[in-house]
């Protein structure tokens, strides 16, 4: 394709998305259906603007690769271990029952058992891209529907590896045999995965640290994309799904301090490519095949959706999903997914599936993906009004996987605050933009992540929507002020406490409406003053009392000065008056102490 053709196609894709998605979203039909309809309109069976659908589909599948990488980033190995029961339980039950039901149906329709099993395995996998998109759009990830659905999708994504390994053993023509070559391939795959794990665990952190220290954001983004593309390409070469390779890379880096920065840099590319993937699915709907066998294709599609809804409803009865949420849960995962395209293509190349049958199944998969937004619309209009609304977590209800508090800046000041909070078992998320600093504090067992809080996506990745409070402890009054303004605009529910550089900075912050301000040297300076009074022979009780009086007076004066902070003459005048009042107050306290001492002597 020449540059003009590429540019023309790009304009067509973007125009279709910009027109269709907002319309469908405004109508309450969801963005996914908008992308699918846009693809149908510009594809070979619509206006015919795009012809090379398969090339676009292969390219856009990289959006699924990026999606799996981000999913992996969210799953630390310990978190995966804690989720093992819902993953193996709900995920294994859904995949096993769906495969069994589809296998029986295909076998009864006259297919041999090997072909029926290939079809059952491929169609049983739901669409991670569609389900997660709908869960995020509806803010359901923190509900039982979201958690159980995510566990099932995660199990399916992991199961793709053994399914791909199984397909060559289900060749329609030929005996079942395992050759030395396949054994070698297995060892090659294991060796590559172990190598990726070792490099990711012990080498990549230093690479990211070196690149981050340059403070060149575009190079960090380039490194992020290079990492995903490189691992995906390596896994593809050895015959493993690129998406699964990206997922593995994400899991390896899940406990890295650069996790949030990686997620924020990848997110825009993932979102655009996923949109392109949905458009290409719409374009790939072969209406020619549909028109030659309309009743058969409709029957197969509706049968597939019915089987999966039935299986999912049964699975939900044995999970934590409430009875009111079960229809929604069943509809969300009722389609077949993007991995079916990969599996059927692989099965054809391995001679485990006939090409014509694969074309029919691919069309059924695409149509089943199109039914999900319609089922969700039916749920919203007909089922949900008859049931109790799903209760979403309130702002004050913090997901156990998120921190109640975000601390930004983990220098000497931030570490003192963090130690006190962690000693009280308060969960924290720590962000800092100094890679050397992060590397140092992580040696002491703290979880700190690299990122710039002036970026909305970094705070979003850190869980700002679910947090209660953000504490800004960094240096630089200008950057702190910009951060306060950004947080108040994007996350107005967040309470903000700030380390102020000096008195004037504290006045600016109070005026901006933050919830708490502490001047970075104020209390330490008071402590030094107390030690000086002690050295001069002052009584301990007197020192403590006068220090408290001084702090109370100074804080009150600070709040009075907010309204006149830009009027230098009035500001100086108030400062002098306040100093005289403080001296008078402390002198009166001194006279009171002397009088009490005199009375005791008498």
Secondary structure, DSSP 8 states (H G I E B T S, - for coil): --HHHHHHHHHHHHHHHHHHHHHHHHTTS-HHHHHHHHHHHHSTTTT-----HHHHHHHHTHHHHHHHHHHHHT--HHHHHHTHHHIIIIIHHHHHHHHHHHHHHHHHTT--HHHHHHHHHHHT---HHHHHHHHHHTT-TTSHHHHHHHHHHHHHHHHHHHHHHHHGGG-SSS-----HHHHHHHHHHHHHHHHHHHHHHHTHHHHHHHHHHTT-HHHHHHHHHHHHHHHHHHHHHTTS-HHHHHHHHHHHTTTSTTHHHHHHHHHHHHHHHHHHHHHHHHHH--HHHHHHSHHHHHHHHHHHHHHHHHHHHHHHHTSS--TTTHHHHHHHT-S--HHHHHHHHHHHHTTSS-HHHHHHHHHHHHHHHHHHHHHHHHIIIIIGGGS-------TTS--TTS-SEEEE--SHHHHHHHHHHHHTT--EEEEES-HHHHHHHHTTT--EEE--TTSHHHHHHTTTTT-SEEEE--S-HHHHHHHHHHHHHH-TT-EEEEEESSHHHHHHHHHHT-SEEEETTHHHHHHHHHHHHHHTT--HHHHHHHHHHHHHHHHHHHHHTGGGTT-HHHHHHHHHHHHHHHHHHHHHHHHHHHHHHHHHH-
